Amino acid sequence: MSLQVLFVDDEPNVLDGLRRTLREFRREWDMRFATGGPAALAALDQAPADVVVSDMRMPGMNGDELLAEVRARHPQTVRIVLSGECTREAMVRVTSLAHRVLTKPCDPVELRVAIQQAFALRGLLLSPRLSALAGRLQSVPSRPDLYARIRAVLEQPNYSLSELADICARDAGVSAKLIQLANSALFGSTRPTHCAFEAVSRIGAEMVRALILAEGVLTAFDARSIHPFSVSDVWPHSESVALLAARIVNREAPRAAWGGLAPAAGTLHDIGRLILACVEPAAYVEVLRRVQAGAMLVSAEADAFGATHATVGAYLLGLWGVPSSIVEAVAWHHNPGGRPADRFGLVTAVHAAASLLYPDDGGGPDLAYLNRLELGDRLPAWATLSADLGGGL
């Protein structure tokens, strides 16, 4: 089945240029073109699209107004925006609405890659309900106490950027949105940002301030709304996995170029839990009740949603432009055997850390996978690295 892509711009010559540029993809993509926001909404109501690529500045209905309507009416549709120079407020607004932001005029290769990645990620969520769920997410839940600390630091006249980055890195929701913004084409870097420390440095303190203080981007999550789930519990869980994954990488592959990604992958590995709890609170409460009754977390999620927090989190992080190696680690951290691999990598480290510390979530280490990589005998040594981290050991 071909990918349904709708391009939106108020200038017909721009749409003609896209037709010519992307002509070679006619067999892979079913491309439609709409002149302006109202025409785009009419086209979507007639036949939904998998991906919408829209200009930001359009008369009558601008890009952010269009994307807000698309999110409300067609939440399963991936939203990509093309933007030229814009204000800080506009950057924050579009970050809350678009999965990916590209500069205008857009590099055709970059546009192709963004659309192809959306197509590749579609396989993670086979259920239309789940893709719509991820598309409906309006703000990313963050830990209330860290959210308050970040705001307090930003209100100080002479705060330290490193202090701000350190606090931001301790929250999966904040980290994810900062990485998304830093990796957008608005900041013009060709090197991907992998963690909150790099993101804060790239986008600057004032942009962090705008993102944190803006309405509708981050939410200080009230864990009481879906008791017994607590967003505050996700941080020590993720922190422990991040630390142990980094220690395992340092033991097994200390010179690996990707080794520095382990902390970020560990921090983000359970962001899907935040997403499910935020968008489907009643259903997630039922999941947690089953877990309390003895079910494994991933089994209860799969029964309730047709997917797990791992695939939901990876899907959204992938759409946001988080580096693919981190997306893979998030996607496969409970089921590494489902991904072809013949050597130790980031997926291995995050899986080992999560399964050793919290075996009840996914059933413990995948011994068949580890033995295939000739790593099964490393488990006792890896377990010793977690002595001060708590978890399920």
RODO-2510 file (C-alpha; in nm, 4 decimals, decimal comma):
residues 393
     n   res          X          Y          Z
     1     m     0,0000     0,0000     0,0000
     2     s     0,1414     0,3378    -0,1017
     3     l     0,1908     0,6224     0,1433
     4     q    -0,0735     0,8955     0,1182
     5     v     0,0989     1,2379     0,1299
     6     l    -0,0756     1,5763     0,1124
     7     f     0,1335     1,8885     0,0382
     8     v    -0,0111     2,2271     0,1329
     9     d     0,1047     2,5737     0,0228
    10     d    -0,0711     2,8929    -0,0784
    11     e     0,1598     2,9365    -0,3801
    12     p     0,0779     2,7113    -0,6791
    13     n     0,4332     2,7442    -0,8179
    14     v     0,5736     2,5989    -0,4930
    15     l     0,3405     2,3003    -0,5240
    16     d     0,4446     2,2591    -0,8891
    17     g     0,8069     2,2551    -0,7778
    18     l     0,7318     1,9811    -0,5241
    19     r     0,5588     1,7775    -0,7955
    20     r     0,8711     1,7941    -1,0119
    21     t     1,1159     1,7353    -0,7274
    22     l     0,9344     1,4300    -0,5927
    23     r     0,8288     1,2817    -0,9251
    24     e     1,0454     0,9724    -0,8827
    25     f     0,8384     0,8730    -0,5763
    26     r     0,5076     0,8536    -0,7639
    27     r     0,5061     0,4737    -0,7420
    28     e     0,5745     0,4753    -0,3679
    29     w     0,3641     0,7734    -0,2611
    30     d     0,0154     0,8798    -0,3587
    31     m     0,0734     1,2560    -0,3615
    32     r    -0,1952     1,5224    -0,3500
    33     f    -0,1549     1,8997    -0,3484
    34     a    -0,3786     2,1598    -0,1828
    35     t    -0,3643     2,5380    -0,2241
    36     g    -0,4152     2,6673     0,1310
    37     g    -0,5498     2,5400     0,4609
    38     p    -0,9253     2,5221     0,3856
    39     a    -0,8574     2,3233     0,0679
    40     a    -0,6320     2,0888     0,2641
    41     l    -0,8978     2,0203     0,5274
    42     a    -1,1548     1,9536     0,2565
    43     a    -0,9152     1,7101     0,0892
    44     l    -0,8498     1,5297     0,4184
    45     d    -1,2199     1,5034     0,4968
    46     q    -1,2690     1,3432     0,1575
    47     a    -0,9696     1,1060     0,1862
    48     p    -0,7375     1,1004     0,4920
    49     a    -0,3601     1,1161     0,4426
    50     d    -0,0755     0,9424     0,6212
    51     v     0,1417     1,2559     0,6101
    52     v     0,0629     1,6274     0,5723
    53     v     0,3465     1,8607     0,4679
    54     s     0,2391     2,2223     0,5123
    55     d     0,3866     2,5665     0,4708
    56     m     0,3842     2,7740     0,7895
    57     r     0,2893     3,1169     0,6555
    58     m    -0,0325     3,1167     0,4540
    59     p    -0,3072     3,3801     0,4280
    60     g    -0,6475     3,3075     0,5773
    61     m    -0,5415     2,9952     0,7667
    62     n    -0,1747     2,9715     0,8560
    63     g     0,0204     2,6526     0,9083
    64     d    -0,0192     2,6205     1,2837
    65     e    -0,3962     2,6738     1,2568
    66     l    -0,4131     2,4047     0,9893
    67     l    -0,2068     2,1587     1,1925
    68     a    -0,4219     2,2171     1,4996
    69     e    -0,7268     2,1227     1,2928
    70     v    -0,5490     1,8204     1,1467
    71     r    -0,4547     1,7015     1,4952
    72     a    -0,8153     1,7346     1,6106
    73     r    -0,9830     1,5815     1,3033
    74     h    -0,7180     1,3358     1,1813
    75     p    -0,4848     1,2576     1,4741
    76     q    -0,3340     0,9545     1,2979
    77     t    -0,1822     1,1819     1,0300
    78     v     0,1881     1,2674     1,0616
    79     r     0,2341     1,6454     1,0597
    80     i     0,5405     1,8064     0,8964
    81     v     0,5729     2,1829     0,8650
    82     l     0,7943     2,3901     0,6360
    83     s     0,9010     2,7125     0,8036
    84     g     1,1236     3,0053     0,7194
    85     e     1,2515     3,2524     0,9761
    86     c     1,0116     3,2806     1,2668
    87     t     0,9899     3,4237     1,6157
    88     r     1,0702     3,2301     1,9308
    89     e     0,7002     3,2127     2,0118
    90     a     0,6226     3,0733     1,6678
    91     m     0,8966     2,8104     1,7087
    92     v     0,7442     2,6911     2,0338
    93     r     0,3936     2,6911     1,8888
    94     v     0,4888     2,4851     1,5863
    95     t     0,6891     2,2437     1,8037
    96     s     0,3719     2,1670     1,9962
    97     l     0,1799     2,0924     1,6746
    98     a     0,4230     1,9395     1,4253
    99     h     0,6049     1,6093     1,4472
   100     r     0,8858     1,7467     1,2333
   101     v     0,9914     2,1000     1,1341
   102     l     1,1911     2,1612     0,8153
   103     t     1,3235     2,4899     0,6816
   104     k     1,1867     2,6619     0,3752
   105     p     1,3078     2,6472     0,1049
   106     c     1,3404     2,2807     0,1899
   107     d     1,6235     2,0547     0,0849
   108     p     1,4478     1,7868    -0,1261
   109     v     1,6665     1,5136     0,0216
   110     e     1,5770     1,6172     0,3759
   111     l     1,2074     1,6220     0,2875
   112     r     1,2292     1,2754     0,1307
   113     v     1,4077     1,1380     0,4359
   114     a     1,1464     1,2831     0,6727
   115     i     0,8581     1,1329     0,4739
   116     q     1,0343     0,7987     0,4293
   117     q     1,1041     0,7820     0,8015
   118     a     0,7365     0,8378     0,8744
   119     f     0,6590     0,5502     0,6368
   120     a     0,9158     0,3231     0,8045
   121     l     0,7861     0,4022     1,1524
   122     r     0,4292     0,3224     1,0540
   123     g     0,5074    -0,0476     1,1003
   124     l     0,5664     0,0041     1,4725
   125     l     0,2000     0,0838     1,5334
   126     l    -0,0210    -0,1477     1,3350
   127     s    -0,3310    -0,0347     1,5242
   128     p    -0,4983     0,2821     1,3858
   129     r    -0,6084     0,3527     1,7425
   130     l    -0,2477     0,3724     1,8580
   131     s    -0,1255     0,5956     1,5763
   132     a    -0,4205     0,8247     1,6452
   133     l    -0,3385     0,8150     2,0151
   134     a     0,0194     0,9288     1,9508
   135     g    -0,1046     1,1973     1,7131
   136     r    -0,3505     1,3281     1,9705
   137     l    -0,0802     1,4036     2,2257
   138     q    -0,0929     1,7786     2,2890
   139     s     0,1659     1,8180     2,5625
   140     v     0,4357     1,5976     2,7113
   141     p     0,3906     1,5131     3,0795
   142     s     0,6837     1,6007     3,3017
   143     r     0,7692     1,5304     3,6617
   144     p     0,6050     1,8011     3,8793
   145     d     0,8972     1,8637     4,1157
   146     l     1,1546     1,8871     3,8344
   147     y     0,9210     2,1062     3,6309
   148     a     0,9011     2,3443     3,9280
   149     r     1,2811     2,3361     3,9721
   150     i     1,3371     2,4202     3,6060
   151     r     1,1005     2,7142     3,6293
   152     a     1,2717     2,8309     3,9504
   153     v     1,6167     2,8198     3,7859
   154     l     1,4893     3,0128     3,4840
   155     e     1,3574     3,2859     3,7102
   156     q     1,7037     3,3477     3,8610
   157     p     1,8909     3,6396     3,6995
   158     n     2,2298     3,4615     3,6858
   159     y     2,1501     3,0936     3,6498
   160     s     2,3994     2,8445     3,5122
   161     l     2,3302     2,6867     3,1734
   162     s     2,4937     2,3638     3,2910
   163     e     2,2681     2,3571     3,5978
   164     l     1,9652     2,4067     3,3758
   165     a     2,0784     2,1283     3,1404
   166     d     2,1403     1,8913     3,4317
   167     i     1,7853     1,9372     3,5635
   168     c     1,6306     1,9077     3,2167
   169     a     1,8212     1,5845     3,1543
   170     r     1,6530     1,4278     3,4551
   171     d     1,3072     1,4290     3,2993
   172     a     1,2118     1,2105     3,0043
   173     g     0,9350     1,4428     2,8836
   174     v     1,1469     1,7580     2,8981
   175     s     1,4450     1,5792     2,7397
   176     a     1,2346     1,4500     2,4519
   177     k     1,0896     1,7911     2,3635
   178     l     1,4284     1,9641     2,3886
   179     i     1,5863     1,7027     2,1609
   180     q     1,2958     1,7375     1,9174
   181     l     1,3380     2,1154     1,8989
   182     a     1,7187     2,1043     1,8784
   183     n     1,7043     1,8520     1,5933
   184     s     1,4570     2,0594     1,3928
   185     a     1,5906     2,2366     1,0864
   186     l     1,5152     2,5703     1,2553
   187     f     1,8575     2,5547     1,4218
   188     g     2,0433     2,4690     1,1032
   189     s     2,2748     2,1982     1,2352
   190     t     2,3587     1,8879     1,0328
   191     r     2,4772     1,6960     1,3395
   192     p     2,1947     1,5364     1,5390
   193     t     2,1449     1,6211     1,9049
   194     h     2,1318     1,3124     2,1253
   195     c     2,0631     1,4378     2,4768
   196     a     1,9248     1,7244     2,6806
   197     f     2,2737     1,8631     2,7550
   198     e     2,3461     1,9071     2,3844
   199     a     1,9952     2,0383     2,3197
   200     v     2,0170     2,3127     2,5831
   201     s     2,3537     2,4209     2,4472
   202     r     2,2253     2,4306     2,0891
   203     i     1,8965     2,6119     2,1336
   204     g     2,0070     2,8449     2,4160
   205     a     1,8620     2,9434     2,7500
   206     e     1,5982     3,1809     2,6154
   207     m     1,4554     2,9152     2,3861
   208     v     1,4486     2,6694     2,6776
   209     r     1,2691     2,9332     2,8819
   210     a     1,0100     2,9829     2,6088
   211     l     0,9546     2,6075     2,5739
   212     i     0,9245     2,5410     2,9467
   213     l     0,6983     2,8363     3,0206
   214     a     0,4762     2,8032     2,7132
   215     e     0,1274     2,6689     2,7541
   216     g     0,0453     2,3456     2,5747
   217     v     0,3975     2,2047     2,5241
   218     l     0,4890     2,0575     2,8627
   219     t     0,2547     1,9693     3,1452
   220     a     0,3365     1,9338     3,5138
   221     f     0,1649     1,5969     3,5357
   222     d    -0,0674     1,5318     3,8283
   223     a    -0,0012     1,1666     3,9113
   224     r    -0,3119     1,1518     4,1311
   225     s    -0,5269     1,1635     3,8181
   226     i    -0,4395     0,8045     3,7274
   227     h    -0,3356     0,6433     4,0530
   228     p    -0,1497     0,4061     4,0959
   229     f     0,0638     0,5391     3,8073
   230     s     0,3065     0,8110     3,9109
   231     v     0,5169     1,0106     3,6691
   232     s     0,7538     1,0771     3,9605
   233     d     0,8293     0,7043     3,9732
   234     v     0,9292     0,6984     3,6069
   235     w     1,2348     0,9168     3,6712
   236     p     1,4214     0,6934     3,9242
   237     h     1,3296     0,3957     3,7053
   238     s     1,4684     0,5644     3,3920
   239     e     1,7685     0,7074     3,5749
   240     s     1,8663     0,3632     3,7021
   241     v     1,8366     0,2114     3,3539
   242     a     2,0376     0,4993     3,2043
   243     l     2,3180     0,4564     3,4583
   244     l     2,3348     0,0783     3,4280
   245     a     2,3210     0,0879     3,0463
   246     a     2,6122     0,3342     3,0472
   247     r     2,8105     0,1095     3,2834
   248     i     2,7455    -0,1963     3,0674
   249     v     2,8586    -0,0081     2,7559
   250     n     3,1693     0,1119     2,9376
   251     r     3,2501    -0,2486     3,0319
   252     e     3,1792    -0,4093     2,6953
   253     a     3,2540    -0,1387     2,4386
   254     p     3,4347     0,1526     2,6052
   255     r     3,5576     0,2941     2,2735
   256     a     3,2313     0,2631     2,0814
   257     a     3,1349     0,5822     1,8995
   258     w     2,7724     0,5332     2,0058
   259     g     2,8546     0,4700     2,3717
   260     g     2,7665     0,8217     2,4788
   261     l     2,4059     0,7667     2,3710
   262     a     2,3357     0,5130     2,6468
   263     p     2,2281     0,7680     2,9127
   264     a     1,9838     0,9372     2,6739
   265     a     1,8434     0,6038     2,5544
   266     g     1,7964     0,4921     2,9148
   267     t     1,6280     0,8184     3,0107
   268     l     1,3850     0,7948     2,7180
   269     h     1,3235     0,4185     2,7105
   270     d     0,9957     0,4362     2,9044
   271     i     0,8559     0,7622     2,7655
   272     g     0,5797     0,5556     2,6061
   273     r     0,4400     0,4930     2,9538
   274     l     0,3984     0,8674     3,0019
   275     i     0,2268     0,8971     2,6648
   276     l    -0,0172     0,6116     2,7289
   277     a    -0,0949     0,7361     3,0789
   278     c    -0,1483     1,0919     2,9545
   279     v    -0,3664     1,0184     2,6513
   280     e    -0,5515     0,7031     2,7698
   281     p    -0,5617     0,7427     3,1502
   282     a    -0,8636     0,5216     3,2189
   283     a    -0,7314     0,2379     3,0030
   284     y    -0,3861     0,2671     3,1619
   285     v    -0,5326     0,2439     3,5100
   286     e    -0,6796    -0,0919     3,4054
   287     v    -0,3392    -0,1984     3,2745
   288     l    -0,1801    -0,1179     3,6093
   289     r    -0,4499    -0,3045     3,7967
   290     r    -0,3662    -0,6120     3,5921
   291     v     0,0021    -0,5630     3,6713
   292     q    -0,0756    -0,5422     4,0425
   293     a    -0,2652    -0,8696     4,0026
   294     g     0,0467    -1,0374     3,8616
   295     a     0,0479    -0,9649     3,4871
   296     m     0,3623    -0,8453     3,3110
   297     l     0,3434    -0,4801     3,2091
   298     v     0,4106    -0,5362     2,8393
   299     s     0,1537    -0,8172     2,8202
   300     a    -0,1141    -0,6040     2,9860
   301     e    -0,0369    -0,3113     2,7538
   302     a    -0,0454    -0,5316     2,4447
   303     d    -0,3846    -0,6718     2,5466
   304     a    -0,5272    -0,3249     2,6135
   305     f    -0,3772    -0,1275     2,3236
   306     g    -0,2423    -0,3737     2,0688
   307     a     0,1061    -0,2313     2,1328
   308     t     0,3383    -0,1636     2,4243
   309     h     0,4876     0,1513     2,5736
   310     a     0,8113     0,0610     2,3911
   311     t     0,6585     0,0820     2,0436
   312     v     0,4441     0,3864     2,1243
   313     g     0,7444     0,5729     2,2636
   314     a     0,9705     0,4768     1,9746
   315     y     0,7084     0,5769     1,7187
   316     l     0,6700     0,9258     1,8602
   317     l     1,0434     0,9790     1,9196
   318     g     1,1088     0,8718     1,5617
   319     l     0,8563     1,1202     1,4260
   320     w     1,0193     1,3895     1,6366
   321     g     1,3558     1,3292     1,4731
   322     v     1,5325     1,1727     1,7721
   323     p     1,8386     0,9830     1,6386
   324     s     1,7500     0,6380     1,5038
   325     s     1,9873     0,4488     1,7337
   326     i     1,8005     0,5818     2,0385
   327     v     1,4636     0,5111     1,8729
   328     e     1,5722     0,1499     1,8121
   329     a     1,6838     0,1080     2,1729
   330     v     1,3469     0,2369     2,2942
   331     a     1,1527     0,0191     2,0482
   332     w     1,3314    -0,3064     2,1261
   333     h     1,4286    -0,2744     2,4917
   334     h     1,1822    -0,5496     2,5915
   335     n     1,2102    -0,7591     2,2757
   336     p     1,5641    -0,7316     2,1343
   337     g     1,5336    -1,0698     1,9668
   338     g     1,2785    -0,9253     1,7261
   339     r     1,5478    -0,7096     1,5673
   340     p     1,8265    -0,8610     1,3552
   341     a     2,1612    -0,8113     1,5270
   342     d     2,4904    -0,9954     1,5468
   343     r     2,6856    -0,7905     1,7977
   344     f     2,6615    -0,5940     2,1214
   345     g     2,4997    -0,2526     2,0708
   346     l     2,2858     0,0155     2,2280
   347     v     1,9744    -0,2027     2,2099
   348     t     2,1610    -0,4754     2,4004
   349     a     2,2760    -0,2400     2,6737
   350     v     1,9354    -0,0811     2,7347
   351     h     1,7588    -0,4200     2,7233
   352     a     2,0050    -0,5723     2,9688
   353     a     1,9788    -0,2764     3,2073
   354     a     1,5970    -0,2614     3,1992
   355     s     1,5471    -0,6371     3,2280
   356     l     1,7994    -0,6821     3,5092
   357     l     1,6619    -0,3943     3,7145
   358     y     1,2906    -0,4400     3,6406
   359     p     1,2293    -0,8007     3,5254
   360     d     0,8567    -0,7844     3,6022
   361     d     0,8011    -0,5288     3,3243
   362     g     0,9021    -0,7539     3,0367
   363     g     0,9946    -1,0955     3,1718
   364     g     1,3652    -1,0557     3,2427
   365     p     1,6644    -1,0830     3,0060
   366     d     1,6101    -1,2389     2,6627
   367     l     1,8539    -1,5281     2,6996
   368     a     1,8023    -1,6589     2,3457
   369     y     1,8994    -1,3192     2,2071
   370     l     2,1978    -1,2787     2,4385
   371     n     2,3217    -1,6314     2,3688
   372     r     2,2934    -1,5685     1,9944
   373     l     2,5296    -1,2753     2,0468
   374     e     2,7454    -1,4953     2,2759
   375     l     2,6753    -1,2610     2,5661
   376     g     2,4635    -1,4785     2,7950
   377     d     2,7556    -1,5427     3,0276
   378     r     2,7972    -1,1660     3,0828
   379     l     2,4723    -1,1315     3,2790
   380     p     2,6232    -1,2009     3,6253
   381     a     2,8938    -0,9419     3,5658
   382     w     2,6390    -0,6867     3,4431
   383     a     2,4223    -0,7563     3,7468
   384     t     2,7109    -0,6649     3,9782
   385     l     2,7245    -0,3217     3,8145
   386     s     2,3730    -0,2486     3,9427
   387     a     2,4381    -0,3029     4,3127
   388     d     2,3695     0,0604     4,4068
   389     l     2,0797     0,1200     4,1663
   390     g     1,7855    -0,0603     4,3267
   391     g     1,5269    -0,1898     4,0837
   392     g     1,4247    -0,5532     4,0816
   393     l     1,7533    -0,7086     4,1941
***
